[in-house]
């Protein structure tokens, strides 16, 4: 049966088709009718005596573009995405349908996600195809019928401050990206064949951090450490003590100490500390916290976690996920949510236990972080209509359990610390056990591993017999390798990017091959290192967290109506013009410097080990630095009992050795038997 559109109606614009359907069913209940216009689902409902037509965008339908070639370029304009983005061809039909629907609408409601991006998406559609003077904003934090109905009963005027902040962010990112990317491509083309490169206001400082970690790891020369392993006997059980003093660096001194311990195998108890710790329940999730926990517990990447959370939101199972808030509002009906969750067998007992524990008083343990647009992520109480995929189920379970835990009582732990002296060196024996389970019952992923000690016996003793004493040779470790999780955490700590954009920026670094997989971990590629080191040398501001953070603060001030976009853009334009002029003026010199970091057959003279340009003593900049560090650490290794060749062989075999360090050690083993350091020969 053909269903015709009403002659006049209120047009509701959702961000995605699934959200449009939820809105239609909330407003029209069982009377909502669905039609397809150019394969786009459109809903027709009658609510409060008015006809409503509900359609959707498909994310951003407009993007910034300029016909100007070269750089600098600042004359960009909004155009339909499908005209300039091959991956956005599907958006054409959504835009054409909205254009038709806007013609007969007498009111417009932006019902896109209530954040900067959603405000901008809906506004641009209304501005280009409709009339913003006859437009309103629907604000909701979940797609449950009750919250949608409440939003439509309390419409506000368009949130133009959010729109202005969103547009300013897009223009800033476009200016930064297009200009710095074109400058880099121009420079690289003078070094080698042209390739596509990209840079960004947030992307490049994040890459600079990845480069810093990568080089710290690749140039790491492990230092030998000799650690005494002391086991004491308590009531027939052996316990390994923790060293509180620095390890030995001299094998001779370590062996002398071990002989002393074995000659009188006694550990003297200096003091015993017993403390109870009250561990408060955690706050409910914001998006960064959810991403961290999903990676820590289930190894689900931040980007994938965000995608899954958005799916759960569109299914009305959780509240809006792209929030920084760790607070649940006092208006939230938590009792009703819990009663609904009881219908799920896996949560029934937990909910009943929680309600009994709280005696019906549900007071969340809110965190310090707030978001003016949305509360913390929480379950809506709605249950899945079908079985969720594995990762979706895990993320949903984390959210539910964290929500339950935030209402629970604190946990109580008992810590025991026994401080000991063994022949002048300090040691520690620790015990921990849970006195009161508290919120760990609901969120067991944070529960500590218990280690009980015979405390009553220990309190009666002055010494403990040493059951075993040995020495263990270990080596200092490089900093941990970068991961999607560590980059996300760093970005949040530095205050750059947003909850919505951080994970996508990290994925861009991987797609651009600026970060690559190598030897079971991730690291910045040679190309990523080249871009960062060149920019740091000639335009360090472009890799600066401080500059990026400053503009993030400007955007927040626009949202608070304390600053205007035009002021921010004027400052950005002046800065970028200056930076680009610096790069242009040094273009020929800079182009050659790519050869210092990237292997090429054109690089002459080449490094002894690789195909980068030789920097000093026949080595490239990386291998020379590794060579220098190997020489610096040689006396330390000699003290630990390693002669020159043994030292080099160990560097080659150790996984803790940096990549460039291993390569230089291999080369030296092939090329030399001795090498002079000052007046001494190893």
N, C-alpha and C positions, 0 to 999 in steps of 0.2 A: 504494500500500500504506500503510495506516495504521500509524504507529509510536507506541506508547504510551510515556508517561514511566515511568521506574522508580518503584517504590513508595517508595524512599528514596534520597537522593543528596546529593552535595556540590554546592551551587549556586555557580557562578562568575558574578560580575557584572562585565561589561566596560563601558567608557564609551560605546562606539558599536558598531553591528552589525558593521562591518568588522573591528574589533579582536576581537570575539567569534569571528568566523570564523577569524581567524589563530590564536587560542588553541585553538580546537577542533581545527584541523588539526594543530597542534603536539602536542597531547596524544593525539589519536586517530588521527593519521596518516591512512591511507586508510579507516579504519573509522568515522570520524566521520559521524553521521547528522543530517540537518537536518530539522526539522519547523517548521510555522508555527502559532503560537498567536495568534489575533486579528491576523493579518497581520504578526506580529513573528517573525523567525527565531530559533529556539531549537535548540541543538546538543546532542546526546547522545553521550557518549563513555565508554569504559571505559579507565581508566588506573591502573596499579599495583594492579589488583584491585578498584577502586572505580568506582561509577557517578558520572559528572559530568554535570550539566546546565549549559550555558553560555548565558547570555542577556545582554542589555545594557540600559543606560539610553539616553537620547538627549540626552546632556549633563545639565544640571541638571533633575531632575524635581520638585524642591521649591524654593520661594522664600519670602521673608519677606513678611508681610502684617499689616495691622492694620485693624480696623473703626472705629477712632477718627478722627474728623474734626478738621480744624483743626490747630493746632500750638502748642506742641511736643507731639510724640507719641513715646513710647519703648516702648510695649507691643506689640511685634511678635512674631509666631510663624511657624513653618514650616508652609506649606500646599502641597498639590500645585499646581504651576505652572499647569496647565490651568484651574484654577478662577478665576484672577485675570489671566491673560495670554492675550489673544486669539491671539497669535502662537504659543502653545504648546499648541494643541489636540491636536496630533499626539502629545504626550507622554502623553496619557491612556491610550492602549492599551499603551504600554510599562510604565506604572506598574501597570495592572491585571494584565498578564501576570506581572510580578515578584511581585505580591501572591499570585497563585495558586502560583507556583513556590516561594515562601518557606515555604508551609505544610508541605511534605513534605521540606524540606531538614534534614539533621541537622548540617551544617557550612556556613558561608558564607565565600567568598573574595572580598575586594574586589580585583578585577583592573583597576580603572580606572587611568587615567594616574597615574603616581607623581609627583604634585605636590599642592599644597594643595587645588586645586579637585577633582582626582580623588579624593583622600582623603575630602573632604567629600561628594562625590556618592555614593560607595559607602557611606559610613558612614550617611548619612541613610536610604538605602533599607533597610539592615540594621536600623537603630534603629527605624524605623517599622513594618517588615513582618517582621523576623526577630528575631535575638537576638545582640547584639554580643558576649556572653560566649562564643559558639561561632563566632566569626569570626576570620579571618586576613587577612593582607595579602600580595599578590604584587607584587614590585618588579622591574621590568624597564625597560630603556632603549631597546629596539628590539623589533619584533615578528617577529624571526627565530625559527625553531623552537628553535634551540639556547638562545637567551636565555630564551625562555618556559619551556622545560623546566627550566632551571637555577633560574628564579624559583619554579616550583612544587615543586621539590625542596628549596627553602630558604625556606619560608613563615615569616613573622614574625607576631607579634600585631599587632592594629590599631595604626596610627601615630596615637595619640590626640593627641599634641602638634601634628601637622599638622592634624588635624581641628579642634582648638581654635583654632589660628591662622586656619584658613579660616572657621570660623563667626564669629570675632571680626571678621575683615575684612568679611564680609557684613553683620553688624549695624552696624558703624561706617558703612559706605557707605550702608546703608539709612537710618539715622538722619540722616546728613548730607544725603543726597539728598532725602528726603521732607520734612524740616523746612525746609531752606533754600529748596527749590523752592516749597513752599506759601507761605512768607513772601514770596518774590518775586512769585508770582502774585497774592497778596493786595494787595501794593503796586501792581502794575501795573494791577489792576482798578480802582483808585481814580484812575488816570491815563486809562485808555482801556478799551475793551471787553476782557473777560477772554481771555487766551491761555494756552496750555500752556508753562511754562518749566521748566527743570531746572538744578540745580547739583550739585556733587559735591566730595567731599573731595580728589580728584586733578583732576577736570575743571575746577574753577573756577580754581585757580592756573595751570593750563595755558592756559586762556582768557585769564587776565590777562597772560601772556607774549605771546600772540597780539595782544592789544589794544595792548600797549606797542610792539611792532614795527609794527603797522598805523599807529598815530598818528605814530610817528617817520617813516614813509614819507609819510603823507598831509600832514604839515606841513613836509616837507623843502623848503627853498629852496636850490637849487643855487648853489654859489659858482664863479665863473669862475677858471680856472687856465690859465696860458700856459706850455706845455712846449716847450723846445728839442728838436728832433729832429736828432741829429747822426749822420751815417753816415761811417764810416771805410773806407778802402780798404786791403785786405790781399791782396797778390798777385793783383790784378785783380778781387777779389770785395768787395762792399759789405756792411758789418755795421752794424746799428743799435745804438747805445749805450743803456744804461739809465741814466736820471738818478738820482743818489744825493741830490742837493740838492732842497730844496722848489721847486715850480714858481713862476714869477713870478705876481704878482697885479696888477702894473702893466704895462699895455701899453707905455708909454713905456720902462720899464727893459728889458723883453724885447726891444724893437726895437733899443735901444742895444747890448745884448749880441750880438744877431744880426749887427749891422754889424761889431762887433769880431771875431767868429768868421770872417766872410767876408773881412775884411781880412788875417787871418793864419790860414789854415785848417790848423792843426796841433793834434793831440792828443798830449800828453806822457804816456808810460807811466811811472807811478809805481812800480808793483810788479806782479809776476805770482805768483799763488798756484796751486800744483798739489797737489791732495789726492786720495787714494784713499779711497773710502767703502765699508765693508763693510755691506751691507744684509742683516740676518738674515731668515730666512724668517718668514712670518706665522704666528700661532697658528691652530689650527682654529677654525671658526666657533662663536660662541654666537648666540642669536637676534638680539640687537641688531646684531651685526656683519653677519650675513647680510642683515638688512633694509636696512642702510646700503648694502652692496655691490649688492644687487639694485636699489635705487633709483638709485645712482650709475651703474651699468653699463647696466641695462636699463629704467630708469624704471618699475619695478614697485613699487606702493605698499607700505608696511610691512604694512598689513592684509592685502593680497592675498598678499604673500610668506608671511605666517604661515599663511594658509589653505592655500596650495600646499604648504608644508613639512609641514603636518599630513596632507595627502593622501599625500605621499610616505612619511611615517611609517606610515600605515595600510596602505600597500602594501608595507611592510617593506623599503623601499629605503634609508631613512636612519634614524638613531637619533632618539630623542625630541627634538623641536625647541625646546620651550619651556624652555630652559636658559640659565643665565648663564655656564656654564663655558666656559673656553678651554683645557681640559686633556683629554687622552686618558689613560685609566687604564693602568697598566703591565700589567694583565691582558688588555687587548684584543688579540686575535690579528690584528695588522695584516697579517702576511704572508698569512694566509688571505683577508683582504678583498681585498688586491691581486691575488692569484691569481684570484679570482673576477672582479674588474674587468677582467682581461686578456681575458676572453671578449667584451667589448664592443669592436668594431673601432676606435671612436674613442679608446679609452684604451689599447689594446694596446701601441703603441710607447712611449707616455709611461710606462707601468708598467715595461716592460722597461728603458728608459733609467734610470728612478729606481732600480730594484733594482741595476743595474750601478754606478750612481753611489754608492749607499750601501754597496755590497758586502754586501748582505743585512742590514746593521745599521739597523733602522728605529727611530730615536729622534725622536719628534715635538718640534717647537719649541713647547712649551706656553706659554700666556700666563698672566698673574697671576690672572685671575678664576676662581673656583671656584663650584660649585653642589653642595651636599651630596646632592642627589637624582640628578643625571644628569651624564654626561660631556659634552664638546663635541659638536656635531653632526658626524656622520661617515657616510659611506656604509656600508651593511651588506655590500656585495659582491653582494647579490641584484640581478638585472637586471630591468628592466620586462618584464612578460609581453606587453604591447602597446605600440604607439607612444604616447609621452606627448604631451599637448597642448603647444603651443609654449612657453607660460610655465612649465609644469611642467618641460619639458626644460631650459630655461635655468637655473632654480633648481637642478635636480639637477646640471647641469654645473658650476655655481659651487661646489657642495658637494664634488663629486668633485675638482675641480681644486685647491680650497683644501686639501683633505685630502692630496693628493699633494704640494703645495708645502711643507707643514709638515715633511716628512721630507727635503726637498732641501737642498742646500748653499747657503750665503749667495750673494747676488749681489755683484759688485764693480763700482763705478762710479769713473770718473775725472772730477773736477771741475777746471776751469780758470777762474780769475778774474783778469781783467786790469783793474787799477784805473788810470784815466786822469784827467788834468787838462786841461780846455779853458778857458783864460782864466779861471782861478780857480774854476771849477765842477767838481764831481766826477762821474765817470761810471764805468760798469762794463760790461765785455764778458765774457759767460759762455759756456763750452762744457761739454758733458757727453757722455760716451760710455760704453758698457757694455764693461767689460773681461772680466767673466765673467757669463754669463747666469744661472747658478744657478737659483733657484726661479722666476724670471720665465718659464722654459721651460714650467712647468706652470700658472702663474697669470699669463698675459700682461697681464691687465687693470690691473696696477699698474706695468708696465714704463714707465720714463720715455722721453720723446721725445729722441732724440740730437741734439746740435748740435756738430759737430766744428769745431775751430779749427786753423789751421796753427801749432801751438805752437812747433815748432823755429825757425820764421822769427821769430815774435813775440819769442822770447827774445833774438834778436840785435839787436833794434831799440830805439831810445830814443823815437822819435816815430812817429806814424802820420798820413798825410795825410787830411784831411777831404774826402770826396767830395761831400757835400751837407749843407746846414744850413738848416732851416726852423723855423717856429714852428707849434705846433698849439694851438688853443683847445679846452680840454676843461672839464668841469664835475664838481663833486663828486657822488657818487652817494648815494642813500639806502641804508639797510641792506637786505640781501636780503629779498625777500618771504617770508612764511611758506609752508612746504610741509608735507606730511605727514611727510616725511623730517626737516626741521629741527625740527619739534615733537617727534618721537620722540627725536631726539638730545638736545634740551634736557631732556626728561623724564628720560632716563637720566643726564645730567650732574648734574641736581638731585637724583637719588635718589628720585624719586616714581613711583608705579605699579610694576608688575611686568612681566617679559618677556611675560606672558600678556595683561595688561590694557591696556598703553599704546596699541597700535594701535587697539583697540576704542574707547577713550576719545576718541581723535582723530576716529574716524569719527562718534562721537556729536556732537561739536562741529559737524561738517558737516551731520549729519541735522537738528540743532536749528536750523540756519541761523544759528548764532553765528559760523561762518566761511563765507564765500561767495566765489564766483568773481567777479572784477571786472577788466576790462581785461587778460585773459590771465594773471592771477595771483590768489592767494587773499589775503583779508584778513578781519579781524574785522568783522562787520556792525555797524550802528548799535545794534541790540539787544544784541549781545555787549558793545559798548563801554559802553552804559548800565549793564548789570548789573555789570560790573567796576568802573566809576568810582563807582557808588553804594555798592557793598560796600566799596571801598577807603576811601571817605570815612567811612562809619558803622561798619563792622565789618571793618577791614583784615585781621584774622586769617583771615577766610574766603578771602582771596585769597593767603594767605601760603604760600610753599614751606616755610618753617621748620616751621610747624605740621603740615603734611602729612607732611614727612619724619620728624618726631618720632613720629607714629603708625605710620609704616612701620617704624621702629626698634623700637617696642613689639611689633609683630606678629612681627618676627624673634626678639625675646626670648621670646615665647610659644612659638615653634617650638623654641627652645633650652631650654625648660622653666625659664627664669629669671624669668618673669612669668606671671600668670594673666589670663585674659580679663576677669574681673569687675573687676579693678583698672583696666584700660584703659577699660572701658565706664563706670565710675564717673567717671573724669576727663573723658571725652568728654561725658557727660551734663551735668556741671556747666558745662563750657565752652559747649556748644550752648545751654543754657538761658539763660546770660548774653547770648550773641550775639543770640538771638531776642528777648529782652526789650528790648535796645537798638533793634532794628528796629521792634518794635511801638510803643515809646514815641515814635518819630519818624515814624510811618507817614504822617501827613498831609503833612509837609514833604518826605519822601522821594518820595512819589507825584508831587509836582509836578516833581521834578527829572528825571523821565524825559523831560519836554519839552525839557530842555537838550540831549539826545542823540538824540532820535527825532523825526522830522518828523511833524506832525499839524496838521490844520486848526483844532484847539482851542488851539494854542499862540499866546498873545498876550502882548505884541506879538511879531510874528514877526521873524526875522532878515531883513536886506536881501536876502540871496541865497537862503535856503532857508526851510523851514517849521518850523524849530526856534525855541525861545524866544530872543528877543534878550537877549544877556548884557551887552554893553558897546559903546558907539559904534554901536549899531544892528546889530551882528553877533552871531551865536550864539557859543558858547564855542569852537567849532572855527575858524570863520572869523575871529573876533577874534584868536586866536592866530596864524593864518596871516598876517593883516594886519599884526600887530606884527612878525613875523619878516621880512616883505617890507621894512618900513621900516628895520629894523635892518641888513639886508644891502645896502641901496641905495648907501651910500657905497663899498662894495667894488666893486660893479658899475660905478660911475662911474669908479673908478680903472682899470678894465679897458676903459674907452672907451665905456660905454653910458650914454646919458641916460635920463631917467625912462620915457618912452614906449617906447623901444627895450628897456629892461630889462623892462617889463611884457609886451611882445610876446614877448620871448624866454622868459619864464617860462611863457607860455601854450603856446608851441610845443614846449618841451623835455619829453621823456618822463620825464626825471629829476625834474621838478617834482612835488611832492606834489599830490594831488587837491584838497585844500582851498586850497592855494597857487594853483593854476591858476584855480580858481573865483573867488578874490578878485582875481587879476590881470585876469581877464576883466571883472569888475564895475568895477574901477577904470578900465580902458580905456574902458568905456562911459560912465562917470559923471564922470571928472575929466580935466583936462589937466595940472594941477600939484597938488602937495600939499606942504605945509610940514612940514619936519622941523627943529624948533628954530627957528633964525633963518634957515635956508637954504631956498631953494625949488628943487625939482628940475624 
